[in-house]
């Protein structure tokens, strides 16, 4: 399995529920800032373009989403 680095403006999904923040596994957000090598500020926006959550998350809490095919060597 290829381990890819999450970077600024990547689209990610939560891998766990964060009920205290009103977020559930699978919700999709965008990386808006890299805070540390494995910590990212992720913004969650509704269909009307309003931010409903923005918080720092570790890479193990995130799944990098892909829109294009991945070339495997």
CORRA-V535057 format. One record per pair of residues at least 12 apart in sequence whose ideal C-beta (glycine too) atoms are under 10 Angstrom apart, sorted by the first residue. I is the first residue (numbers start at 1). J is the second residue. Records with the same first field share a line. If there is no record, write none. Layout:
I=J ; J
//
This chain:
1=72
2=70 ; 71 ; 72 ; 73
3=59 ; 64
4=64 ; 66 ; 70
5=34 ; 37 ; 38 ; 59 ; 64
6=31 ; 34 ; 38 ; 39 ; 40 ; 42 ; 57 ; 59 ; 62 ; 63 ; 64
7=31 ; 34 ; 40 ; 64
8=30 ; 31 ; 32 ; 33 ; 34 ; 40 ; 41
9=30 ; 31 ; 32
10=29 ; 30 ; 31 ; 34 ; 40 ; 42 ; 62 ; 64 ; 65 ; 66
11=28 ; 29 ; 30 ; 31 ; 42 ; 63 ; 64 ; 65 ; 66 ; 67
12=27 ; 28 ; 29 ; 30 ; 31 ; 40 ; 42 ; 57 ; 59 ; 61 ; 62 ; 63 ; 64 ; 65
13=25 ; 26 ; 27 ; 28 ; 29 ; 42 ; 61 ; 62 ; 63 ; 64 ; 65
14=26 ; 27 ; 28 ; 29 ; 42 ; 44 ; 57 ; 61 ; 62 ; 63
15=57 ; 59 ; 60 ; 61 ; 62 ; 63
16=57 ; 60 ; 61 ; 62
18=53 ; 55 ; 57 ; 61
21=44 ; 52 ; 53 ; 54 ; 55 ; 57
22=44 ; 52 ; 53
23=42 ; 44 ; 52 ; 53 ; 55 ; 57
25=61 ; 63
26=63
27=42 ; 44 ; 52 ; 53
28=42 ; 44 ; 45 ; 63 ; 65
29=41 ; 42 ; 43 ; 44 ; 45 ; 51 ; 52 ; 53 ; 54 ; 55 ; 57 ; 62 ; 65
30=42 ; 43 ; 44 ; 45 ; 54
31=43 ; 57 ; 62 ; 64
32=51 ; 54
33=54 ; 56
35=56 ; 57 ; 58
36=56 ; 58 ; 59
37=59
38=57 ; 58 ; 59 ; 60 ; 61 ; 62
39=56 ; 57 ; 58 ; 59 ; 61
40=55 ; 56 ; 57 ; 58 ; 59 ; 61 ; 62
41=54 ; 55 ; 56 ; 57
42=54 ; 55 ; 56 ; 57 ; 61 ; 62
43=55
//
